[in-house]
Amino acid sequence: MANLELKGCVFFAGKMTQDKLIEEYRRADLFVLPCLVADDRDRDGIPNVLFEAMAMRVPVVSTPVSGIGELVDHTHNGLLAAEKDSESLAGAIELLLDDPSLRHRLSANGRQKVMERFNLHQSTAKVRELLAKQDPRSAELEPLSGRSETTASRALGAAPQEVSPS
């Protein structure tokens, strides 16, 4: 960090509580997660932190690796930089830092997409529907019960959601 003269600009927070994480999201101007495919072909699916940042109205910059493109629509609800391309990543970061109206538009659209397309109720309903297509007996299964709470739901003041496939 010191060699790159970034000591006063970038910090690595390490582990933190959900309350502290929510505080950091609220303070953030943008969230950057440059995912990549590792040499052993390992990769992220859709990282939870992208869902959380978008739900908290923080504009995101990431890379179009694995399923990230399903969540982040380039220039609509976030920015996607080329994988392993530091100039592309820096350009996306600079664009957001220099354009408050773009940050506002992307963050509003990001929250909307997360809330409409990636909520727990809809996800479990889709899984149940897919299972029913494969095996009609699964439609007769008892509803799942339990509670789930995410950092984003805590930050939004939402109560833990009932897990229900209906």
N, C-alpha and C positions, 0 to 999 in steps of 0.2 A: 504494500500500500504506500509506504513512504517513497519507494523508488518511482512510483507513478504519480506522486504528488496528489494523492487522493485522500490523505489522512483526515482532513477536515470535512470531506464531502461524502465519504462512504464509510459505513460501519457495519460490522457483522454482529448482530444482536445475540445469537445463540438461542438457547432454550428460553421460553417465557410462558407465563400463564396466559389463558385465553383473554382475561381482562387486559393484560398488558398488550397483547397482540391487537385487540380491538382499538386500544389507544393509539398504537402505531399506525394502523390503517387510517384512523381519523386524522392523523397528522400528515399523512403521505400526500405528496403531489402526484405521484405515479408509482406503479409497481412494475418492476422489471424482472422477468424470469426467462433467461435465455437457455431453454432446454436443448438438448442435443442427443443424438444417438451415439452411445458409447462404442468403443472399439469392439466390445463383445456383443454388440447389437442390442444391449439393454437400453430401454428408453422409458420415459414417463408416459402414462396414458393421458389423462387430463388431470393435471395436478390440482388438488383441493385448494391450494392457496390462490389459484387463479379465480375459482368460483368465489372464494371469500373476498378477495380484493374487488371483484366486479360487484358483488352484492353490497359492498361497503361504498360503492360509487367512487372507486379509485381507478383511474384509467390504467390499462395494462399494456405492456409491451412484452411479447414473447416470440417464439419461433414456431413455424408450422410443422412441428414434429408430432408424430402419432395422432392422437385425437384432439390436439389443441385447436386445430382448424374448425372442429365442430362447435367449439365454444367461442373462439375469437374470430369474428368476421373483420378482416383487415379493412381499416378506415371507417367501419361502421360502429363497432363497439370496442375496438382496441387496435393495436398496430402489431403486425408480424414482421420481424426482421429475418433475413436469411440466416440459416443455421451456420454457426462457426464463422460468422462474418462480423467482426467487431465494428467496421465502418457502417454497415447497415444498421446495427444495433445502436450505435452512437447517433446516427442520423435520426432514428425514430425517437430516441430520448430527447434529443435537441428540439425536434419538431414539437413534441408535447410541452416541453418546458417553455418554449417561445410562444405558444398559442393557447392562452387560457380558454378561449371559446371551443377549440377542438377538444381540450381536456374535458370540458363540461359536457359536450355532446357525446363523446365516447363513454364517459362514465355513466351518464344517464341511460344510454343505449345498453351498456353492459349490465347494469342492474336490471333493466327490463328483461333482457334475455335470460338471465339467471332465474329471475322470479317466475317467468312464464314457462320456460322450457326445462328447467332443471330442478324443480321442486320435488320433495320427497313423495308427495301424494301422486303426482303424475308419473314419476319413475316406477313406483311400485305397481301402479295400474297398468303401465306398459308391460312390465315383466309378467304380471298375471295374464294379460291378454296373449302374449307370446307363448306362455306355457299352455294356455288353453288351446291354442292352435295346434300345438304339438301333441297334447294329450288331453282330450276333453274331460278326463277325470279330475284334472287339476283345477277346473272351474268350481268343483265341489269342495275344495279345500277350505278349511276354516280360515277366516281373516287372520293375518298376522297381528300380534299385539305387542306393544312395547312403546318406548319413547326414545326419540333420538334428538340430540341437541348438537348443533354445529357452532363453530365460532361465529359464522355469519348470522345464524338465528339468534344467538345471544346478543350480538352487536345491534341487531335490529329490534331488540326488545321482544322478540317473539317467544312464545312459550314453546317448550319442546313439542314436536309434532307427533301425533299418533301415527303409527305405522299401520296403514290400512290399504289393502289392494283394491278396494271398491272405488 
